[in-house]
C-alpha cells in the first residue's frame, strides 16, 4: 500500500486516541492541512513527542505524469483506505514521486 509523506505539526486533542495536525506541501507548493487520529498517521507517535516530525497517510495511487521540468508527479487519493481528507475536504493531491512511499510505514 502506498503512503503519502506528511509533516506532523502538533497535537490538537489528547482524548483517545489522540489527534494531530498534519501538513502536506503538494507538487505545486500549495499547503494542505489535515487533522487526523495519531495512529492513522504514525505508528511511533508518543504522548511526549516533539514536533514537527514525519508521518504518513495511506493512499491510493490514481495517476502519474512527468512535468515540463522532468519531475515525476503522482496523483494520490487519501479517501481509501481510511477516509482521510484535508481541512477543505480534498482527498486527491498531486505530489512529487519522492513524497510517496511504496511500502508499509
Backbone atoms as SQL, in Angstrom:
CREATE TABLE atoms (id INTEGER PRIMARY KEY, chain TEXT, resi INTEGER, resn TEXT, atom TEXT, x REAL, y REAL, z REAL);
INSERT INTO atoms VALUES
  (1, 'A', 1, 'UNK', 'N', 0.845, -1.175, 0.000),
  (2, 'A', 1, 'UNK', 'CA', 0.000, 0.000, 0.000),
  (3, 'A', 1, 'UNK', 'C', 0.890, 1.238, 0.000),
  (4, 'A', 2, 'UNK', 'N', 0.594, 2.208, -0.844),
  (5, 'A', 2, 'UNK', 'CA', 1.360, 3.456, -0.835),
  (6, 'A', 2, 'UNK', 'C', 0.982, 4.349, 0.348),
  (7, 'A', 3, 'UNK', 'N', 1.943, 5.150, 0.774),
  (8, 'A', 3, 'UNK', 'CA', 1.748, 6.116, 1.857),
  (9, 'A', 3, 'UNK', 'C', 2.239, 7.479, 1.406),
  (10, 'A', 4, 'UNK', 'N', 1.455, 8.501, 1.677),
  (11, 'A', 4, 'UNK', 'CA', 1.787, 9.878, 1.361),
  (12, 'A', 4, 'UNK', 'C', 2.522, 10.474, 2.556),
  (13, 'A', 5, 'UNK', 'N', 3.719, 10.979, 2.342),
  (14, 'A', 5, 'UNK', 'CA', 4.513, 11.557, 3.428),
  (15, 'A', 5, 'UNK', 'C', 3.950, 12.926, 3.798),
  (16, 'A', 6, 'UNK', 'N', 3.716, 13.122, 5.085),
  (17, 'A', 6, 'UNK', 'CA', 3.232, 14.403, 5.605),
  (18, 'A', 6, 'UNK', 'C', 4.104, 14.806, 6.786),
  (19, 'A', 7, 'UNK', 'N', 3.943, 16.046, 7.215),
  (20, 'A', 7, 'UNK', 'CA', 4.647, 16.550, 8.394),
  (21, 'A', 7, 'UNK', 'C', 3.636, 16.690, 9.523),
  (22, 'A', 8, 'UNK', 'N', 3.932, 16.078, 10.657),
  (23, 'A', 8, 'UNK', 'CA', 3.077, 16.212, 11.832),
  (24, 'A', 8, 'UNK', 'C', 3.496, 17.474, 12.567),
  (25, 'A', 9, 'UNK', 'N', 2.569, 18.406, 12.757),
  (26, 'A', 9, 'UNK', 'CA', 2.895, 19.722, 13.305),
  (27, 'A', 9, 'UNK', 'C', 2.662, 19.858, 14.804),
  (28, 'A', 10, 'UNK', 'N', 1.557, 19.288, 15.286),
  (29, 'A', 10, 'UNK', 'CA', 1.248, 19.456, 16.711),
  (30, 'A', 10, 'UNK', 'C', 0.094, 18.535, 17.081),
  (31, 'A', 11, 'UNK', 'N', -0.006, 18.288, 18.362),
  (32, 'A', 11, 'UNK', 'CA', -1.139, 17.546, 18.907),
  (33, 'A', 11, 'UNK', 'C', -2.300, 18.533, 19.012),
  (34, 'A', 12, 'UNK', 'N', -3.477, 18.143, 18.528),
  (35, 'A', 12, 'UNK', 'CA', -4.626, 19.039, 18.590),
  (36, 'A', 12, 'UNK', 'C', -5.626, 18.638, 19.659),
  (37, 'A', 13, 'UNK', 'N', -5.703, 17.338, 19.958),
  (38, 'A', 13, 'UNK', 'CA', -6.590, 16.833, 21.008),
  (39, 'A', 13, 'UNK', 'C', -5.930, 15.617, 21.632),
  (40, 'A', 14, 'UNK', 'N', -6.004, 15.562, 22.940),
  (41, 'A', 14, 'UNK', 'CA', -5.363, 14.450, 23.621),
  (42, 'A', 14, 'UNK', 'C', -6.339, 13.361, 24.034),
  (43, 'A', 15, 'UNK', 'N', -7.643, 13.557, 23.764),
  (44, 'A', 15, 'UNK', 'CA', -8.588, 12.487, 24.068),
  (45, 'A', 15, 'UNK', 'C', -8.252, 11.270, 23.189),
  (46, 'A', 16, 'UNK', 'N', -8.596, 10.093, 23.674),
  (47, 'A', 16, 'UNK', 'CA', -8.240, 8.860, 22.982),
  (48, 'A', 16, 'UNK', 'C', -8.799, 8.857, 21.580),
  (49, 'A', 17, 'UNK', 'N', -8.059, 8.550, 20.550),
  (50, 'A', 17, 'UNK', 'CA', -6.693, 8.026, 20.550),
  (51, 'A', 17, 'UNK', 'C', -5.632, 9.105, 20.351),
  (52, 'A', 18, 'UNK', 'N', -5.996, 10.357, 20.486),
  (53, 'A', 18, 'UNK', 'CA', -5.094, 11.474, 20.212),
  (54, 'A', 18, 'UNK', 'C', -5.238, 11.917, 18.763),
  (55, 'A', 19, 'UNK', 'N', -5.183, 13.213, 18.546),
  (56, 'A', 19, 'UNK', 'CA', -5.334, 13.782, 17.205),
  (57, 'A', 19, 'UNK', 'C', -4.159, 14.714, 16.942),
  (58, 'A', 20, 'UNK', 'N', -3.725, 14.761, 15.676),
  (59, 'A', 20, 'UNK', 'CA', -2.606, 15.619, 15.312),
  (60, 'A', 20, 'UNK', 'C', -2.940, 16.420, 14.059),
  (61, 'A', 21, 'UNK', 'N', -2.319, 17.581, 13.964),
  (62, 'A', 21, 'UNK', 'CA', -2.408, 18.403, 12.757),
  (63, 'A', 21, 'UNK', 'C', -1.259, 17.992, 11.848),
  (64, 'A', 22, 'UNK', 'N', -1.589, 17.747, 10.593),
  (65, 'A', 22, 'UNK', 'CA', -0.608, 17.323, 9.595),
  (66, 'A', 22, 'UNK', 'C', -0.587, 18.333, 8.458),
  (67, 'A', 23, 'UNK', 'N', 0.562, 18.423, 7.792),
  (68, 'A', 23, 'UNK', 'CA', 0.673, 19.326, 6.639),
  (69, 'A', 23, 'UNK', 'C', 1.291, 18.578, 5.471),
  (70, 'A', 24, 'UNK', 'N', 0.741, 18.835, 4.302),
  (71, 'A', 24, 'UNK', 'CA', 1.264, 18.318, 3.042),
  (72, 'A', 24, 'UNK', 'C', 1.547, 19.504, 2.142),
  (73, 'A', 25, 'UNK', 'N', 2.715, 19.542, 1.538),
  (74, 'A', 25, 'UNK', 'CA', 3.015, 20.531, 0.505),
  (75, 'A', 25, 'UNK', 'C', 2.969, 19.777, -0.822),
  (76, 'A', 26, 'UNK', 'N', 2.039, 20.132, -1.696),
  (77, 'A', 26, 'UNK', 'CA', 1.879, 19.384, -2.946),
  (78, 'A', 26, 'UNK', 'C', 2.950, 19.771, -3.968),
  (79, 'A', 27, 'UNK', 'N', 2.887, 19.165, -5.141),
  (80, 'A', 27, 'UNK', 'CA', 3.909, 19.368, -6.170),
  (81, 'A', 27, 'UNK', 'C', 3.974, 20.806, -6.668),
  (82, 'A', 28, 'UNK', 'N', 2.909, 21.568, -6.490),
  (83, 'A', 28, 'UNK', 'CA', 2.881, 22.972, -6.905),
  (84, 'A', 28, 'UNK', 'C', 3.174, 23.932, -5.763),
  (85, 'A', 29, 'UNK', 'N', 3.553, 23.396, -4.608),
  (86, 'A', 29, 'UNK', 'CA', 3.918, 24.237, -3.469),
  (87, 'A', 29, 'UNK', 'C', 2.764, 24.682, -2.592),
  (88, 'A', 30, 'UNK', 'N', 1.558, 24.172, -2.840),
  (89, 'A', 30, 'UNK', 'CA', 0.398, 24.530, -2.016),
  (90, 'A', 30, 'UNK', 'C', 0.380, 23.683, -0.746),
  (91, 'A', 31, 'UNK', 'N', 0.066, 24.323, 0.359),
  (92, 'A', 31, 'UNK', 'CA', -0.025, 23.621, 1.640),
  (93, 'A', 31, 'UNK', 'C', -1.446, 23.125, 1.855),
  (94, 'A', 32, 'UNK', 'N', -1.556, 21.899, 2.336),
  (95, 'A', 32, 'UNK', 'CA', -2.840, 21.293, 2.694),
  (96, 'A', 32, 'UNK', 'C', -2.718, 20.819, 4.139),
  (97, 'A', 33, 'UNK', 'N', -3.751, 21.055, 4.930),
  (98, 'A', 33, 'UNK', 'CA', -3.730, 20.650, 6.342),
  (99, 'A', 33, 'UNK', 'C', -4.785, 19.581, 6.590),
  (100, 'A', 34, 'UNK', 'N', -4.449, 18.701, 7.519),
  (101, 'A', 34, 'UNK', 'CA', -5.323, 17.611, 7.936),
  (102, 'A', 34, 'UNK', 'C', -5.336, 17.571, 9.456),
  (103, 'A', 35, 'UNK', 'N', -6.437, 17.163, 10.048),
  (104, 'A', 35, 'UNK', 'CA', -6.459, 16.802, 11.460),
  (105, 'A', 35, 'UNK', 'C', -6.891, 15.347, 11.486),
  (106, 'A', 36, 'UNK', 'N', -6.022, 14.505, 12.017),
  (107, 'A', 36, 'UNK', 'CA', -6.279, 13.065, 11.936),
  (108, 'A', 36, 'UNK', 'C', -5.873, 12.367, 13.219),
  (109, 'A', 37, 'UNK', 'N', -6.443, 11.188, 13.425),
  (110, 'A', 37, 'UNK', 'CA', -6.088, 10.374, 14.583),
  (111, 'A', 37, 'UNK', 'C', -4.609, 10.006, 14.504),
  (112, 'A', 38, 'UNK', 'N', -3.917, 10.138, 15.612),
  (113, 'A', 38, 'UNK', 'CA', -2.477, 9.874, 15.650),
  (114, 'A', 38, 'UNK', 'C', -2.111, 8.496, 15.106),
  (115, 'A', 39, 'UNK', 'N', -2.804, 7.407, 15.468),
  (116, 'A', 39, 'UNK', 'CA', -2.411, 6.096, 14.960),
  (117, 'A', 39, 'UNK', 'C', -2.559, 5.946, 13.442),
  (118, 'A', 40, 'UNK', 'N', -3.389, 6.772, 12.817),
  (119, 'A', 40, 'UNK', 'CA', -3.573, 6.712, 11.364),
  (120, 'A', 40, 'UNK', 'C', -2.358, 7.276, 10.637),
  (121, 'A', 41, 'UNK', 'N', -1.659, 8.243, 11.233),
  (122, 'A', 41, 'UNK', 'CA', -0.548, 8.916, 10.550),
  (123, 'A', 41, 'UNK', 'C', 0.833, 8.554, 11.080),
  (124, 'A', 42, 'UNK', 'N', 0.896, 7.862, 12.221),
  (125, 'A', 42, 'UNK', 'CA', 2.201, 7.482, 12.763),
  (126, 'A', 42, 'UNK', 'C', 2.068, 6.311, 13.728),
  (127, 'A', 43, 'UNK', 'N', 2.871, 5.286, 13.496),
  (128, 'A', 43, 'UNK', 'CA', 2.889, 4.143, 14.411),
  (129, 'A', 43, 'UNK', 'C', 3.813, 4.411, 15.593),
  (130, 'A', 44, 'UNK', 'N', 4.669, 5.430, 15.503),
  (131, 'A', 44, 'UNK', 'CA', 5.658, 5.709, 16.535),
  (132, 'A', 44, 'UNK', 'C', 5.335, 6.909, 17.415),
  (133, 'A', 45, 'UNK', 'N', 4.254, 7.600, 17.171),
  (134, 'A', 45, 'UNK', 'CA', 3.949, 8.825, 17.913),
  (135, 'A', 45, 'UNK', 'C', 3.645, 8.521, 19.372),
  (136, 'A', 46, 'UNK', 'N', 4.318, 9.206, 20.265),
  (137, 'A', 46, 'UNK', 'CA', 4.143, 9.030, 21.709),
  (138, 'A', 46, 'UNK', 'C', 3.536, 10.303, 22.310),
  (139, 'A', 47, 'UNK', 'N', 3.012, 10.202, 23.500),
  (140, 'A', 47, 'UNK', 'CA', 2.389, 11.336, 24.162),
  (141, 'A', 47, 'UNK', 'C', 3.318, 12.499, 24.414),
  (142, 'A', 48, 'UNK', 'N', 4.612, 12.220, 24.576),
  (143, 'A', 48, 'UNK', 'CA', 5.585, 13.280, 24.842),
  (144, 'A', 48, 'UNK', 'C', 6.384, 13.661, 23.592),
  (145, 'A', 49, 'UNK', 'N', 5.815, 13.416, 22.425),
  (146, 'A', 49, 'UNK', 'CA', 6.514, 13.641, 21.154),
  (147, 'A', 49, 'UNK', 'C', 6.866, 15.113, 20.950),
  (148, 'A', 50, 'UNK', 'N', 8.023, 15.332, 20.356),
  (149, 'A', 50, 'UNK', 'CA', 8.433, 16.673, 19.937),
  (150, 'A', 50, 'UNK', 'C', 7.970, 16.870, 18.490),
  (151, 'A', 51, 'UNK', 'N', 7.535, 18.059, 18.187),
  (152, 'A', 51, 'UNK', 'CA', 7.054, 18.373, 16.835),
  (153, 'A', 51, 'UNK', 'C', 7.923, 19.449, 16.227),
  (154, 'A', 52, 'UNK', 'N', 8.004, 19.524, 14.892),
  (155, 'A', 52, 'UNK', 'CA', 7.385, 18.647, 13.909),
  (156, 'A', 52, 'UNK', 'C', 8.129, 17.317, 13.801),
  (157, 'A', 53, 'UNK', 'N', 7.436, 16.345, 13.188),
  (158, 'A', 53, 'UNK', 'CA', 8.035, 15.060, 12.896),
  (159, 'A', 53, 'UNK', 'C', 7.329, 14.446, 11.697),
  (160, 'A', 54, 'UNK', 'N', 7.963, 13.479, 11.046),
  (161, 'A', 54, 'UNK', 'CA', 7.354, 12.895, 9.851),
  (162, 'A', 54, 'UNK', 'C', 6.187, 11.978, 10.185),
  (163, 'A', 55, 'UNK', 'N', 5.256, 11.906, 9.251),
  (164, 'A', 55, 'UNK', 'CA', 4.127, 10.999, 9.344),
  (165, 'A', 55, 'UNK', 'C', 3.760, 10.544, 7.946),
  (166, 'A', 56, 'UNK', 'N', 2.753, 9.695, 7.839),
  (167, 'A', 56, 'UNK', 'CA', 2.351, 9.178, 6.529),
  (168, 'A', 56, 'UNK', 'C', 0.866, 8.847, 6.551),
  (169, 'A', 57, 'UNK', 'N', 0.205, 9.086, 5.423),
  (170, 'A', 57, 'UNK', 'CA', -1.210, 8.784, 5.264),
  (171, 'A', 57, 'UNK', 'C', -1.346, 7.736, 4.174),
  (172, 'A', 58, 'UNK', 'N', -2.012, 6.630, 4.485),
  (173, 'A', 58, 'UNK', 'CA', -2.260, 5.602, 3.479),
  (174, 'A', 58, 'UNK', 'C', -3.087, 6.211, 2.351),
  (175, 'A', 59, 'UNK', 'N', -2.809, 5.784, 1.126),
  (176, 'A', 59, 'UNK', 'CA', -3.499, 6.369, -0.021),
  (177, 'A', 59, 'UNK', 'C', -3.551, 5.372, -1.176),
  (178, 'A', 60, 'UNK', 'N', -4.230, 5.777, -2.215),
  (179, 'A', 60, 'UNK', 'CA', -4.241, 5.031, -3.467),
  (180, 'A', 60, 'UNK', 'C', -3.544, 5.876, -4.524),
  (181, 'A', 61, 'UNK', 'N', -2.738, 5.239, -5.327),
  (182, 'A', 61, 'UNK', 'CA', -2.106, 5.903, -6.468),
  (183, 'A', 61, 'UNK', 'C', -3.129, 5.874, -7.606),
  (184, 'A', 62, 'UNK', 'N', -3.483, 7.061, -8.140),
  (185, 'A', 62, 'UNK', 'CA', -4.501, 7.112, -9.192),
  (186, 'A', 62, 'UNK', 'C', -3.968, 7.623, -10.528),
  (187, 'A', 63, 'UNK', 'N', -2.729, 8.066, -10.572),
  (188, 'A', 63, 'UNK', 'CA', -2.155, 8.542, -11.823),
  (189, 'A', 63, 'UNK', 'C', -0.711, 8.949, -11.639),
  (190, 'A', 64, 'UNK', 'N', -0.075, 9.192, -12.762),
  (191, 'A', 64, 'UNK', 'CA', 1.327, 9.589, -12.737),
  (192, 'A', 64, 'UNK', 'C', 1.630, 10.315, -14.050),
  (193, 'A', 65, 'UNK', 'N', 2.524, 11.297, -13.974),
  (194, 'A', 65, 'UNK', 'CA', 2.942, 12.011, -15.185),
  (195, 'A', 65, 'UNK', 'C', 4.294, 12.650, -14.938),
  (196, 'A', 66, 'UNK', 'N', 4.908, 13.089, -16.005),
  (197, 'A', 66, 'UNK', 'CA', 6.159, 13.836, -15.900),
  (198, 'A', 66, 'UNK', 'C', 5.860, 15.281, -16.259),
  (199, 'A', 67, 'UNK', 'N', 6.349, 16.223, -15.435),
  (200, 'A', 67, 'UNK', 'CA', 6.064, 17.628, -15.719),
  (201, 'A', 67, 'UNK', 'C', 7.099, 18.197, -16.682),
  (202, 'A', 68, 'UNK', 'N', 6.956, 19.470, -17.032),
  (203, 'A', 68, 'UNK', 'CA', 7.831, 20.126, -18.010),
  (204, 'A', 68, 'UNK', 'C', 9.284, 20.167, -17.548),
  (205, 'A', 69, 'UNK', 'N', 9.509, 20.082, -16.242),
  (206, 'A', 69, 'UNK', 'CA', 10.872, 20.086, -15.698),
  (207, 'A', 69, 'UNK', 'C', 11.460, 18.686, -15.596),
  (208, 'A', 70, 'UNK', 'N', 10.705, 17.675, -16.015),
  (209, 'A', 70, 'UNK', 'CA', 11.185, 16.299, -15.959),
  (210, 'A', 70, 'UNK', 'C', 10.971, 15.617, -14.615),
  (211, 'A', 71, 'UNK', 'N', 10.215, 16.266, -13.727),
  (212, 'A', 71, 'UNK', 'CA', 9.941, 15.656, -12.415),
  (213, 'A', 71, 'UNK', 'C', 8.734, 14.722, -12.518),
  (214, 'A', 72, 'UNK', 'N', 8.835, 13.586, -11.875),
  (215, 'A', 72, 'UNK', 'CA', 7.721, 12.651, -11.848),
  (216, 'A', 72, 'UNK', 'C', 6.714, 13.101, -10.796),
  (217, 'A', 73, 'UNK', 'N', 5.468, 13.269, -11.201),
  (218, 'A', 73, 'UNK', 'CA', 4.381, 13.654, -10.311),
  (219, 'A', 73, 'UNK', 'C', 3.417, 12.488, -10.205),
  (220, 'A', 74, 'UNK', 'N', 2.897, 12.306, -9.010),
  (221, 'A', 74, 'UNK', 'CA', 1.969, 11.211, -8.744),
  (222, 'A', 74, 'UNK', 'C', 0.672, 11.799, -8.203),
  (223, 'A', 75, 'UNK', 'N', -0.444, 11.334, -8.735),
  (224, 'A', 75, 'UNK', 'CA', -1.749, 11.724, -8.205),
  (225, 'A', 75, 'UNK', 'C', -2.171, 10.630, -7.222),
  (226, 'A', 76, 'UNK', 'N', -2.535, 11.052, -6.017),
  (227, 'A', 76, 'UNK', 'CA', -2.967, 10.112, -4.987),
  (228, 'A', 76, 'UNK', 'C', -4.340, 10.508, -4.461),
  (229, 'A', 77, 'UNK', 'N', -5.027, 9.523, -3.897),
  (230, 'A', 77, 'UNK', 'CA', -6.325, 9.752, -3.271),
  (231, 'A', 77, 'UNK', 'C', -6.263, 9.180, -1.859),
  (232, 'A', 78, 'UNK', 'N', -6.523, 10.012, -0.863),
  (233, 'A', 78, 'UNK', 'CA', -6.447, 9.589, 0.533),
  (234, 'A', 78, 'UNK', 'C', -7.799, 9.106, 1.078),
  (235, 'A', 79, 'UNK', 'N', -8.779, 9.038, 0.216),
  (236, 'A', 79, 'UNK', 'CA', -10.103, 8.578, 0.647),
  (237, 'A', 79, 'UNK', 'C', -10.065, 7.100, 1.044),
  (238, 'A', 80, 'UNK', 'N', -9.229, 6.316, 0.383),
  (239, 'A', 80, 'UNK', 'CA', -9.109, 4.889, 0.692),
  (240, 'A', 80, 'UNK', 'C', -7.716, 4.628, 1.226),
  (241, 'A', 81, 'UNK', 'N', -7.495, 3.913, 2.262),
  (242, 'A', 81, 'UNK', 'CA', -8.470, 3.074, 2.935),
  (243, 'A', 81, 'UNK', 'C', -9.111, 3.706, 4.175),
  (244, 'A', 82, 'UNK', 'N', -8.665, 4.909, 4.630),
  (245, 'A', 82, 'UNK', 'CA', -9.105, 5.433, 5.929),
  (246, 'A', 82, 'UNK', 'C', -9.975, 6.680, 5.840),
  (247, 'A', 83, 'UNK', 'N', -10.432, 7.073, 4.677),
  (248, 'A', 83, 'UNK', 'CA', -11.306, 8.243, 4.516),
  (249, 'A', 83, 'UNK', 'C', -10.684, 9.526, 5.060),
  (250, 'A', 84, 'UNK', 'N', -9.424, 9.742, 4.771),
  (251, 'A', 84, 'UNK', 'CA', -8.725, 10.942, 5.239),
  (252, 'A', 84, 'UNK', 'C', -8.942, 12.062, 4.222),
  (253, 'A', 85, 'UNK', 'N', -9.298, 13.256, 4.736),
  (254, 'A', 85, 'UNK', 'CA', -9.461, 14.416, 3.863),
  (255, 'A', 85, 'UNK', 'C', -8.829, 15.639, 4.504),
  (256, 'A', 86, 'UNK', 'N', -8.463, 16.593, 3.664),
  (257, 'A', 86, 'UNK', 'CA', -7.878, 17.839, 4.166),
  (258, 'A', 86, 'UNK', 'C', -8.951, 18.655, 4.875),
  (259, 'A', 87, 'UNK', 'N', -8.515, 19.723, 5.534),
  (260, 'A', 87, 'UNK', 'CA', -9.485, 20.577, 6.234),
  (261, 'A', 87, 'UNK', 'C', -10.428, 21.299, 5.273),
  (262, 'A', 88, 'UNK', 'N', -10.132, 21.262, 3.973),
  (263, 'A', 88, 'UNK', 'CA', -11.038, 21.839, 2.974),
  (264, 'A', 88, 'UNK', 'C', -11.824, 20.756, 2.239),
  (265, 'A', 89, 'UNK', 'N', -11.711, 19.497, 2.690),
  (266, 'A', 89, 'UNK', 'CA', -12.483, 18.406, 2.103),
  (267, 'A', 89, 'UNK', 'C', -11.831, 17.696, 0.930),
  (268, 'A', 90, 'UNK', 'N', -10.598, 18.046, 0.593),
  (269, 'A', 90, 'UNK', 'CA', -9.917, 17.402, -0.530),
  (270, 'A', 90, 'UNK', 'C', -9.378, 16.024, -0.147),
  (271, 'A', 91, 'UNK', 'N', -9.429, 15.107, -1.107),
  (272, 'A', 91, 'UNK', 'CA', -8.821, 13.783, -0.926),
  (273, 'A', 91, 'UNK', 'C', -7.840, 13.454, -2.048),
  (274, 'A', 92, 'UNK', 'N', -7.850, 14.223, -3.127),
  (275, 'A', 92, 'UNK', 'CA', -6.936, 13.977, -4.256),
  (276, 'A', 92, 'UNK', 'C', -5.869, 15.060, -4.299),
  (277, 'A', 93, 'UNK', 'N', -4.627, 14.609, -4.453),
  (278, 'A', 93, 'UNK', 'CA', -3.485, 15.519, -4.449),
  (279, 'A', 93, 'UNK', 'C', -2.477, 15.074, -5.493),
  (280, 'A', 94, 'UNK', 'N', -1.795, 16.040, -6.084),
  (281, 'A', 94, 'UNK', 'CA', -0.682, 15.728, -6.978),
  (282, 'A', 94, 'UNK', 'C', 0.591, 16.115, -6.240),
  (283, 'A', 95, 'UNK', 'N', 1.465, 15.136, -6.064),
  (284, 'A', 95, 'UNK', 'CA', 2.695, 15.323, -5.309),
  (285, 'A', 95, 'UNK', 'C', 3.869, 14.814, -6.125),
  (286, 'A', 96, 'UNK', 'N', 5.063, 15.154, -5.676),
  (287, 'A', 96, 'UNK', 'CA', 6.255, 14.599, -6.316),
  (288, 'A', 96, 'UNK', 'C', 6.376, 13.128, -5.931),
  (289, 'A', 97, 'UNK', 'N', 6.923, 12.340, -6.824),
  (290, 'A', 97, 'UNK', 'CA', 7.056, 10.904, -6.581),
  (291, 'A', 97, 'UNK', 'C', 7.815, 10.617, -5.291),
  (292, 'A', 98, 'UNK', 'N', 8.756, 11.478, -4.937),
  (293, 'A', 98, 'UNK', 'CA', 9.531, 11.287, -3.708),
  (294, 'A', 98, 'UNK', 'C', 8.693, 11.442, -2.437),
  (295, 'A', 99, 'UNK', 'N', 7.462, 11.932, -2.562),
  (296, 'A', 99, 'UNK', 'CA', 6.574, 12.114, -1.411),
  (297, 'A', 99, 'UNK', 'C', 5.668, 10.909, -1.177),
  (298, 'A', 100, 'UNK', 'N', 5.849, 9.859, -1.966),
  (299, 'A', 100, 'UNK', 'CA', 5.020, 8.661, -1.827),
  (300, 'A', 100, 'UNK', 'C', 5.927, 7.467, -1.527),
  (301, 'A', 101, 'UNK', 'N', 5.649, 6.817, -0.400),
  (302, 'A', 101, 'UNK', 'CA', 6.349, 5.587, -0.034),
  (303, 'A', 101, 'UNK', 'C', 5.556, 4.405, -0.588),
  (304, 'A', 102, 'UNK', 'N', 6.238, 3.454, -1.152),
  (305, 'A', 102, 'UNK', 'CA', 5.549, 2.304, -1.733),
  (306, 'A', 102, 'UNK', 'C', 5.513, 1.102, -0.817),
  (307, 'A', 103, 'UNK', 'N', 5.792, 1.290, 0.442),
  (308, 'A', 103, 'UNK', 'CA', 5.798, 0.163, 1.384),
  (309, 'A', 103, 'UNK', 'C', 5.119, 0.599, 2.673),
  (310, 'A', 104, 'UNK', 'N', 4.864, -0.361, 3.507),
  (311, 'A', 104, 'UNK', 'CA', 4.260, -0.049, 4.804),
  (312, 'A', 104, 'UNK', 'C', 5.197, 0.778, 5.630),
  (313, 'A', 105, 'UNK', 'N', 4.649, 1.661, 6.474),
  (314, 'A', 105, 'UNK', 'CA', 5.486, 2.520, 7.314),
  (315, 'A', 105, 'UNK', 'C', 6.024, 1.798, 8.507);
